[in-house]
């Protein structure tokens, strides 16, 4: 689903609702005829008038058109109210602003100047920045990023209660933040940011992002508080279908069926998009039909299809995930409606992107271990993980770690084993010392990893990672830098860039190494100038966004060492020293 910001996931929802696909007839009801239908309303029986009298309206009343229909006029001898000398005035309509004060008192309203749910960065992370510039940075950021730790740091900034930059509405700023979080795979975080804005403050942009956020988490019920206003504000077809779905989920089956029938006749959607909406309606109270979803002929996965399928338990073919961005893999890992066994592989990939933590991933495998119906593959992994934590001795635990890693472990598998690796004693004779250090640092366990400083070989990857990540490490000499091989010139240049950015090389050694490795850390352009300016102004959020712009690559091998140097330097300038060290160490662990 990697799209431009103007097309994006919101447009995918609109397109999904209107996509031309093979029209399918509504499945026949499996219930007996008449079962579940509302009982017909009997026509009211006219009240008999008094003998010999024609029914007349009560004194002082005017017959209404309904008098000739189902509602019968009252007999003339029915007592009527005594008229008052002065007629009562017709109540004037209540001012909406006054009504709003009673529906949502001032003390309960949330400010648009502090939308978010965390305090990971200060309120002034974007203070003083130009709103249009920050918005453009968010839209230009291609996600997911190659760095797990930069993704984590950026997520923390985007979900924090921060003051909007100059010239941008707080609700629109929340929409831009949630939109970027969705592209990063952070569906749950995006939804939380959207829900941090009161319904009365929603803008058309936020309505568009809100629909994508709810669908990405597999929760169409989250659309219900916004459905009516969202359709009125945007006119999008997705909100039109949200209305009957929400009516069904609220227990009003008759209203849901009537609204859905009207939309179906207008052919606002066809094929699998229509059937998925009908399946949600059928899952609500008084659902009348069992809808079977057939994916034959469906050539792409949209947010609409993903969200409704995840909500109703419809299995999405794996082939459809191959044609979308990797953020959809993270959505799949986070969606509670998808069975655990179908989420474990996606969860490991999401951990490599920073969406899943070590603790969350271990908990997921714990749930798999407790599931008697789980497939053998995930169950075997859960068993090895238990042994890596609770084996009888270090040799048994190490054997389990090697089983989990295999010949070439993914970064997500290193994240999974991080806290199990803590139980290994630091010994120089351990052939997997480098992997243990990488695993520990993948979860940010820098001081635990530093215990291996005397166990890793000089010039090895483990030595290089600790030279970057150890919070108490001093300077590295030029000779030590030259002694690092790393297996590739790319890693040598990244190590130099990280050490220089962290200030762990002398000025003379920086100059010598920059010339020897051809790393032009002093080069300036519009990106470096913007990054330096944001760092000087203390705008941590803007620095993180610009850092993401500097890492627009598919993997660490595509990240220029000059960019890494600038990113690490800027992060340290705004007080993000820990994140700077972890990003620099990750550059050695992953290429």
N, C-alpha and C positions, 0 to 999 in steps of 0.2 A: 504493500500500500504506500510505497514511497511516492509522494505526489508533491506538486508545488503547493504553496500555502493557499493560493486562490482556488485551486481545484480541491485538493485536500480531502479529508475524511467527510467534512460537511457536505461537499458536493457529491461525494460518493453516496451519501444517504439519499440526496435528492434524485440522483441518477438511478439508484436502486428502486425507488418508488415508481419511476417512470420507465424503467428499462423495458424494451420490447423483447419479450421472451415467448415461448410457446404457450399459448393460452390453454388453461386447464379448467375443466368443469369442477364445480364444487362437489366434493365427495358426498355421496348419499349418507343420510343418517343411518346409524346402526340400531337406532331405538325403534320400538314398535310405533305404528302410526298414532299420532296424538299424544305420545308420551313426552312430557316436558313442556308441552304447549300451555300457554296461559289459558285458563278457563274463560270462555266468552262472557262478557259482561251482560247480564240480563237487562233488558229494557225496563226502566222503572214503571211500576204500575201507577196509573193516575189515581190520586186520592179522591174518593167519591165526594161529590159536592152535596150540600144539604138538599133534601128533597124539594123538588119544584124550583130550584134556583140554578141559574147559570153561573158557573164560576167567574168571579170578577177579581180584578186586582185589589189588593188591600188599599184602603184609603191612603192617599198621599203618596202613592208609588206610581211609577210609570212602567207599563209592560215592556219587557226586554224581548229581543228577537228569540231568545231561548225559550220563551213561553210557548211557542208553537212547536218546539222540538221535544227533547227528552224530559226537560224540566217542566213540570206542570204548574200553572198558577195556583196560588193559595185560595181556599174558599173565602167568600166575602165575610163570613162570620168569625174569621180568625182574628183574635185581638191584635191590634197594631200598636206600635209605640206612640206615645203622646208627643206630638210635634213641639219643639221648643220655640220660644218667641223669636230668638235670633238664631238663624242657621249657623252651624259650626263651619269654620273656614276649612277649606281643603288643605291638608298638610302639604307644605312645600317640600320638595325633594331635599334629601340630606346632601350637604356639600361633600364631595369625595374626599377632600383633605380632612374634613372633620371625621368622616367615617374611618379613614385610615388610622387616625389617632386612637380610635377604640379597637380596631382590629389588630394593630401592632403599635403599642405604646412606644413613646420615644425611647424609654430606657431599654426596650427589648430590640431595637433596631441595630443593625450592624453597620459600621462605617465602611464606606468604599475606600477609605484611606488606609485600611489595615486588613485587607482580604487575605486570608491564609489560615493555617492551623498550626504552624510551628514557629519557633524562634531560633532557627539554625543560624541565620545571619541577622544583622541589625536592621532596624526599620529603615535606615538610610542607605540600604544597599543600592538603591537606584535614585536616591534623592539628588536633585540638581541635574540629572541627566535629561537630555532632550527626548520626549516621548516618541516622536516620529523615528528618531534614530534607534531607540531601543526596540520599537516595534519592528523595524526593518531587520534588525539583527535576529530577532526571534523567527521571523518568517524565512530568513535566508539560511538558518541553521538546518543542515541536513542531518537527520538523526535516524538510527542510533549512532553514537559516537564510538570511535575505536577504543577509547579509554573508559574502563569501568569506573575509575575513581573520579574522573572529570564529570561523568554522568551523575554520579552520586552527589558531588558538590553542586552541580547545576540544579539537580532536583531539589536539594535543600534550600537553595535560594528561591526557586520558583514557588515553593509551597509555604514560604515564610510570610508572616504578616509584615509586609513592607509598604512603604509609602510610594504611590505611583510616581513615575517620572513626570516632568513638566509637560503639560499640554495633552494629556491622555486621560480619558474618563476611567475611573476605578473599575467599573464593570467591564469595559473593553480591555483594560489591562489584564484583568482576571481571565478574559477569554483568550487573549494571546498567550498567557502563561499556560493555560490548560491545553491549548492547541499544541504547543511545543511539547508538553508532557506526554500527550497522546502519541506524538511521533517518536518520542523516546521509549515508548512501550509502557509508560507509567500511567496506566488507565485508572487505577484506584486513586492515585494522587490527583490526576486531572479532575476526576469526579468530585473529590473533596474541595478543590479550589472553586469549581463551579457552584457547589452547594454552599460556599461561604458568602454568597451574595443573596440578599433578600429578593424574593420574587418581584417585588415592586420596582426594583432597580435594574432589572434585566434589560439589556439592549438587544437589537436584532443579531448582532455578532455573537453575543453570549448565548442566545437561543440556539444558534447554529452549532456552536461548540458543545453546548449542553447535550444535544441529541447524540452527538458522536461519543461523548463521554459516557452517557448511560448505556449506549449500545456496546461500547468497547468493554464494559464491565458485565455485559450479559444481563442487564437489569432494565427491561422496558417499563417496569412499574415506576422507576425513577423519573419517567417522563410525565407522569400523571399530574403532579402539581403545576406543570408548565404547559400542558397540552393545549388548553383553550387559548391562553395568551400567546403561546408560541405560534399557533396557526394564524391568529389575528395579526401578529407582528411581522411574520415572515412570509406567510402564504405557502410554505413548503408542504409538499405532499406527505412527507414523513409525519408531520404534526397532524395532518388530516387522519391518517391511519392510527395515530396514537390515541385519538379520541375514542373510537370503539374498543380498542384494546383496553384502555383504562376503565371504560364503562363495564367491561366484562370482569376485569380484576376487582372492581368495586362491588360486584354482585348484581349489576343491572343487566342481565342477559338480554332482555327485550330491547333495551336501548342500544346495546352493542350490536345486535343483529340488524336492527333498522339502519344504524349508521353505516355499518359495513356493507350492507346491501346497496345503499345509495352510492357509496364509493366504488363498489364493484361495477355498477351499471355505468358509471362515468369512465370506467377503464383507466383509473389513475395508476394502476399497477396490474401486472399480469404475471403468470408463471410462478416461479418459486417465491418471488417477493410477496405476492398476494397470498400464497398458501402459508407462508410463515406467519404473516399477520393473522390469518384465520386460525392457525394453530395456537397462537397466544390467546385469542379470543376463546377458543375451545377449552383452554386450560383454566379459564376463569369460572366463577360460579355459574351454574346452570348451563355449562357448556354442552352443546347438543351433538357435536361431531368429533370423531377421531380423524385427524388429518395426517396423511402420510406424505412425507417430504421425499421427493425423488430429485436427485441432483443430476440426472442425465441431461446433457445439453447445457448445463451451467458452466461457463468457461472462465468465470472470475469470481473472486470473493470480495464482497463489499462490507462496509461496516454494518449496514442494515441486515444483511444475511448472517454475518457473524453473530451479531447481538441477539437476534431473535432465535437463531438455531441454538446458541449457548443457553438461552433462557428456557427453552422447551425440551432440551435433551436430544435434539436432532443431531446426529453425528455428521460432522463436516468431513468430506473426503480429504485425505492428506494431500492429494494432488492440488487442491485449490490453495493450500498454504504455500506451495512452491512458487506461485506467481505473484506473491505479495511481499511487502517489506518485512524485515525481521521484527518490527514492533508488534506485528500480529502474533508472532510466537509468544511474546511476553503477555499479550492479552489472553491468549489461550492458557498460559500457565496460571494466570490470576483469576480466571473465570470460575466461580464456585459451582456452576451448573455442569461443568465438564468433568467426567469421572477422573479420579486420581491417576489411574493407570495411563490415561491419555495426556496427562499434564506433566509427568516427571521429566521427560526429555526436554520439553519446552521450558520447564522450570530451570534446568541446568543451563540452558542457553540464556535464559533471562538473568541468571546469576552472573554470567560472564559479562552481561551488559550493565549490571548494577541494579537491576530491578528487584532481584531476590537477594537477601542477605544470607550469610552462612546459617544463622539460626532458623530462618524461614525454610531454607532448603532441607535442613536436617529434620525439622518438624514434618515437612511433607513426606519424607521417606519414613518417618516414624508412623505416620498414618497409613502408608502403604504396608508396612510390616504388620499392622494390626488388621489389615483387610484380608480376609480369608479368600476372597475372590480375585485378588490382584494377580496379574500375570507373573510368570516365573522370573523374567528378566529384572523388573523393578524389585521383586521380592529378594532375589539374590543380592542385588546391590544394597538393599536395606540390611540384609544379614551381614555382609562384609563391613558395612559402616558400623554396625553394633560391635563387631569384633575389633575394629580399629579403635573404638572408644574403650571397650571393656574386656579386651583380651587378657588372658592370664599373665602374660609377660610382654615386655617390649618387643621381643622377636615376633611373637604372634601378632601383635598389633601392627608391626611394620609390614609383615607379610600381607595383612589385610589392606593396608594402604597401597602397597604395590599392585595388588589385585584390582583395586579401585582405579588406580591411575592408568594401568596398562602401559603399552610402549610409548605412546604420545598422548598424555592427558589433555583434555580440553581445559580451558581456564575455568569453566564452570565446575569441573570436577575438582580442581584445586580449591575452589571456594568451598565446596561441599566438605572437604577433608580438613579444613583449616584448624578447627578446634580439636580434632582427633590427633593432628600432628603435634599439638602442644604436649601430648603425653610422651613424646619420644625424647630420650635423653640426648643432649648435644654431644656427639662423638665423632671424631675425625674419621673413623673407619666406616661410617655410614655412607654408602655409595649414592644414596639419594638425598644427601644434604642440601643440594641446590633446590630440589623439588620441595623439600620441607620448608625451606626459607621462602620460596615463592608462594607456597600454600598459606603460610602464616601471614605474609604481607597482603595476600589477596583479601583477607578479612581485617586488615589494619592492625594486626598484632605485632607492632614494630618492636616493642621492648622485649617481647618473648623471642622474636626472631633474632634480636641482637645477642642472645645467649649463644648463638651458633657462630659468632665471629671468629672464635678460635678453632672451629671444626671444619669450616669451609676452606678449600684450597685457595691460595693467593692467585689472583687473576682469573678466578672462575666466575660464573654467573652469580653464584651465591655471594661471593665477595663483593661483586659490583652492586648487587641489590642492597646489601647491608651498608656499603659506602654511601649510598643515596638515602636509605630509609632510616638508619640508626639516628635517633634524635640527639645523641650525645657524641656523634662521630666528629672528629676534627678534620683538618684539611687532608687532601690526598695529594701526593707528590706527582710530578710529571712522569717519573720513572714508574710509579705504580700504575698510572693511567696507560703508559705504553705496554705494561706487562699484561694488560687485559686483551684477550683475543676475542672471546664472545662468539666465535664461529662465523662472523660476518662483519663487514665494514660498517653496515648500517647500525649495528648494536654498539660498536666502538664510538661512532659519532653521537649516538643518542646518550651514551654514558657521559661523554665529554660535555654535551649540552646540559644534561641534568646537573652534573657537578658544578659547572660554571654558574648556572642559574641559582643553585643553592649556596653559592659563595664558598665552596669547599676546594677551590683551586686558587692559588695566588694569581695576582694580575699578570705576572710574568709568564706563569705556566698557561694561563688562559690564552695569551697572545701566541705562544709557541704552538700549543695544541690546535688552535683555530687555523693557523697557517698550515700545519702538518696534515690536518684532517680535512681542510678546505670547508670549514664551517664558518660562514660569514655572519657571525652573531651581531656585528655592528651595523648591518644593513638596515636602512630605514625605509618605510613606505607608509601608506595611509593607515594600514592595519596596526603597525607598530606604534605609530603616533597616537592613534585612538586608544590603544591599550595603555600606553604610558600616561596619557591624560586621565583616563579613568582610574588608574592606580594612584596617581597623584591626588585625585579628588576623593579617594577613599571609597569609591563606588564598587563594592565587592560584587554586586549582582552584574553590573555592566562588564567588569573584568571577566567574570565567568562566561558571559555570553560571547565576548570577544575571543576568549580562549577556545570556546567551541567552534567559532568561525575559523580559527587557526588550525583546527583538527578535522577539516573536512576531507577525510580519507576513509577508505574501506577497511584499513587495518593499520597497525602501528608502522608497518614498513613504508607506508605512504606519508607518514608525518615528517615534515622537514625538521632536522635537528635545530635549525634556527628558530622555528616556531616553538619547539619545546623549551628552549632557553628563555624566550620571551614570556612564555606562559608561566613557567616556574618562578621567574623573577617577579612578575606582576602579582601572582598569588601570594608570595611572601610579603609584598609591599602592602597588601590589604589584610594581613593577619591570618592568612590561610596556609600557614607553614606545614601543618600536617598533611593537608591535601596535596601541597606541592611535592613533598617527599614521596608520598604514595604514587603519584602520577609518574614521577621520575623513575621509581623502582619498577613500576608496571611496564615501562618502556623496555626494560631488560628481560622481564619475565615472559612477555608475550610475542615479540617478533620471531 
